[in-house]
Amino acid sequence: MEEFSRLKRLPAYVFNITGELKAAARKRGEDIIDCGMGNPDRATPRHIVDKLIEAAQRTQTHRYSLSRGVPRLRKAICNWYKTRYDVDLDPESEAIMTIGSKEGIAHLCLAVLDDNDTVAVPNPSYPIHIFGPVIAGAKIQSIAMDGTDEETLLARLEDELPRMSPRPKLLILNFPANPTTQCVTLPFFERVVALCKELGIWLVHDLAYADLTFDGYKAPSVMQVPGAKDIAVEFFTLSKSYNMPGWRVGFMVGNKQLVSALTRIKSYFDYGTFTPIQVASIAALEGPQDCVKEITATYKARRDVLVPGLNGLGWPVAMPKATMFVWAKIPDQFAAMGSLEFSKKLLSDAKVAVSPGVGFGDRGDAYVRFSLIENEERMRQALRGIKAMFRAG
């Protein structure tokens, strides 16, 4: 049989391994607490669903749409940035809708990268940040990010990027970070933008968890940096902030050249998201934002059960200031197992499904990621299962 060279560059998707084990356990009737995939468990807010229904009842919305998003949605995207960050964007040339941020990042990589290019990516990182460039044929330069504070990461970027050979074409960042939950401040972006300008590197920032912040922390946008649009674009998704993961709505804003590149390649791949979904997305971005606060409060309540509970069991875990995740270093007594085998043990012995850290890069192999997608009582049940596993050894 013929082998496909592009697919050979992709490793086994480790999340499929744990996902299949979880499915098999549930098929056997086992009650598995699912803290694996970052898949929001609550319903999309009612006013967004109502707008979808209303728009879907107009037959003219059933035709092909625009791959870059209808003009009214692109205007809503720019209004969102103006209201939230006081950033001015042109809806015609500096904003494009994507089918979730994952699709947008992958297609941007296909549009601007080839076999001669290199991309700098933190390790560990969300898989599409690594494999979007890989699928496009580019090579990856990893930047160690495990357990790294903001100043240390900045120093590492300022030391390593100028010395990388060949010089990376893109630097892909994601703050608040999935999976590590690391957060940064606006001065971080100011220095990174200056560095990328000096070195001639495009900056791609994934702001997926902009709204899921706790304890007074506010996530900055790279677009707040004066002149950032000269070299940077930023992605956002409605999946987490508005409980809309299955709707597949995201967008990219910023540099006109990169927006144009993504617009052009998407015109060959798709005819755009179903128009009623786009109309509903306008209602999400411009409608009442109380739902976002409620969603954030839900994740905070779950975090406030899980993290102190793990610490109480003797599993030291830091309290994340953002995202819907908890990034937990494997306890010392199980460290030699690695993240995949430890994830399997949690599933079989504690009945808790998590994501193995190695799925986010080799530097994640000492960690597992909990997603806060089970309610507080289920989190307590997970803690009881983990406690029993620890006692059994």
LUMTOR-927348 format. One record per residue (C-alpha): residue in three letters; x, y, z. Coordinates in steps of 0.2 Angstrom, whole numbers, plus 5000, padded with zeros to 4 digits. Layout:
# residues N
ALAXYZ/...
***
This chain:
# residues 393
MET500050005000/GLU500650184996/GLU501250285011/PHE500750465012/SER502250575017/ARG501250715025/LEU500350595037/LYS502050505041/ARG502550675049/LEU501150665061/PRO501350555077/ALA500050445085/TYR498750555092/VAL498950505111/PHE497250585115/ASN496450445105/ILE497250315115/THR496550385132/GLY494850425123/GLU494650245117/LEU495050175134/LYS493750295142/ALA492450245129/ALA492850055133/ALA492650085152/ARG491050165150/LYS490450035138/ARG490849915153/GLY489650015164/GLU491050105173/ASP490650285179/ILE492050385172/ILE492350565178/ASP492850655162/CYS494150785164/GLY494950755147/MET494550845132/GLY494251035134/ASN492451015129/PRO491251135138/ASP489751045146/ARG488451175148/ALA487251235135/THR487451385124/PRO486651535131/ARG484751545126/HIS484851715117/ILE486151645105/VAL485151495102/ASP483551595099/LYS484451705086/LEU485051545077/ILE483251485076/GLU482651645070/ALA483951665057/ALA483751485051/GLN481851515048/ARG482351635034/THR482651535018/GLN483851655011/THR485051615024/HIS485151435018/ARG486251475003/TYR488151475002/SER488951605014/LEU490651695013/SER492151605019/ARG492851765027/GLY491251795036/VAL489751905033/PRO490152095034/ARG489052115049/LEU489951985059/ARG491652055054/LYS491052225060/ALA490452145077/ILE492252065079/CYS493052235077/ASN491752315089/TRP492152175102/TYR494052225101/LYS493552415102/THR492452385117/ARG493552265126/TYR495352325122/ASP495052495114/VAL495852435098/ASP495352495081/LEU495252365067/ASP494552375049/PRO493252245046/GLU493652245028/SER495552205029/GLU495952165047/ALA494652035052/ILE494151865046/MET493051735052/THR493651555055/ILE492851395058/GLY493551395075/SER495251455079/LYS495951275075/GLU495451285057/GLY496051465055/ILE497851425062/ALA498051275051/HIS497451365036/LEU498551515040/CYS500051395041/LEU499651315024/ALA499451495017/VAL501151565022/LEU502351415025/ASP503251295015/ASP504551165016/ASN505951285018/ASP505151375033/THR505451355052/VAL504151405066/ALA504551435084/VAL503351365096/PRO503251345115/ASN503451165121/PRO502251105128/SER500851185117/TYR499151155110/PRO499351025097/ILE498851135082/HIS500151265086/ILE501451125083/PHE500651015070/GLY499851155059/PRO501551205054/VAL502051025052/ILE500650985041/ALA501151135030/GLY502851065028/ALA503751175040/LYS505051135053/ILE504751165072/GLN505951245084/SER505351215102/ILE505551345116/ALA505451265133/MET504051325143/ASP503751195156/GLY503651285173/THR504251445166/ASP503751615173/GLU503551765162/GLU505251845165/THR506151685162/LEU505151645146/LEU505451825140/ALA507351805143/ARG507251635134/LEU506451705119/GLU507651855118/ASP509051735119/GLU508551595108/LEU507551675094/PRO509051785087/ARG510151625087/MET508951505078/SER509551455061/PRO508651465050/ARG507751615057/PRO505951565061/LYS504651635049/LEU503251635063/LEU503251635082/ILE501651555088/LEU501051595106/ASN499551565117/PHE499151655133/PRO498251615144/ALA499051455139/ASN498351285135/PRO498851165143/THR500051255155/THR498751395161/GLN500251515161/CYS499751695160/VAL500751855155/THR500552045156/LEU500452175143/PRO502352225145/PHE502752045139/PHE501852075123/GLU502652245121/ARG504452155122/VAL503952015111/VAL503252125097/ALA504852235098/LEU505852075097/CYS504852005082/LYS504952175073/GLU506852175075/LEU507051995069/GLY505752005055/ILE504651865062/TRP502851855060/LEU501951835077/VAL500351735079/HIS499451735095/ASP498051625101/LEU496851715113/ALA495651575115/TYR495451595134/ALA495351785135/ASP493751785146/LEU494151635157/THR495151725170/PHE495051725189/ASP495651815205/GLY495651985197/TYR496851945182/LYS496352015165/ALA497151935150/PRO497952065138/SER497852065119/VAL499352075108/MET498352205098/GLN498452325112/VAL500352355108/PRO500552505097/GLY501152445080/ALA500752265083/LYS499752255067/ASP501352275058/ILE501952095061/ALA500552015072/VAL498851925071/GLU497751865085/PHE496451725085/PHE494951715096/THR493551585097/LEU491751585104/SER491951405110/LYS492451435128/SER491751605132/TYR490051575125/ASN489951385127/MET489851365108/PRO491151225105/GLY490151135092/TRP489651295083/ARG491451315076/VAL491551505076/GLY493251595078/PHE494151735070/MET495851815066/VAL496251995067/GLY497752105064/ASN499052115050/LYS498252155033/GLN499452045023/LEU499151885034/VAL497251915034/SER497351935015/ALA498351765014/LEU497051675025/THR495651745016/ARG496351694999/ILE496751515004/LYS495051495013/SER494151544997/TYR494851384990/PHE494351275005/ASP492651325011/TYR491051435007/GLY490951495025/THR489951445040/PHE488051425039/THR487451605039/PRO486251585054/ILE487751525065/GLN488651685060/VAL487051795064/ALA486951705081/SER488851745084/ILE488451925081/ALA487151905095/ALA488451825106/LEU489751965103/GLU488652115104/GLY487252045116/PRO487252035135/GLN488851975142/ASP488251915159/CYS488251745152/VAL490151755150/LYS490351805168/GLU489251655173/ILE490251535163/THR491851595170/ALA491151585188/THR490651405184/TYR492451355180/LYS493151455195/ALA491951355206/ARG492651195199/ARG494451245200/ASP494151295218/VAL493551115222/LEU494851025212/VAL496451115216/PRO496351125235/GLY495750945235/LEU497250885225/ASN498450975237/GLY497550905252/LEU497950735245/GLY499750775244/TRP499750815225/PRO500550985224/VAL499651085210/ALA499651275207/MET498051375207/PRO497851435189/LYS497351615186/ALA496451575169/THR495851445157/MET494751295160/PHE496151185164/VAL497251125178/TRP499051075174/ALA499650955186/LYS501450885188/ILE501350695191/PRO501650655209/ASP503350595213/GLN502850415217/PHE502150395199/ALA503350505190/ALA504350365182/MET502750305173/GLY502650455161/SER501050545157/LEU500250415146/GLU500450275158/PHE499950385173/SER498350435163/LYS497950255160/LYS498150225179/LEU497050365184/LEU495750305172/SER495750115178/ASP496050145196/ALA495250315200/LYS493950315186/VAL494550485181/ALA495050535163/VAL496350665160/SER497450715145/PRO499250655146/GLY500450795145/VAL501550715131/GLY500150745119/PHE500650935120/GLY502450905117/ASP503850805125/ARG504150935138/GLY502350895145/ASP502750715149/ALA502950755167/TYR501150825168/VAL499350785165/ARG497950905161/PHE496350915170/SER494850995161/LEU493551085172/ILE492151005163/GLU491250915177/ASN490250995191/GLU490851015208/GLU490050855215/ARG490850755201/MET492550845205/ARG492350785223/GLN492050615217/ALA493550625206/LEU494550665222/ARG493850525231/GLY494450405217/ILE496150485217/LYS496350465236/ALA495850285235/MET497150255221/PHE498550345231/ARG498150235246/ALA498250075235/GLY499950135229/
***
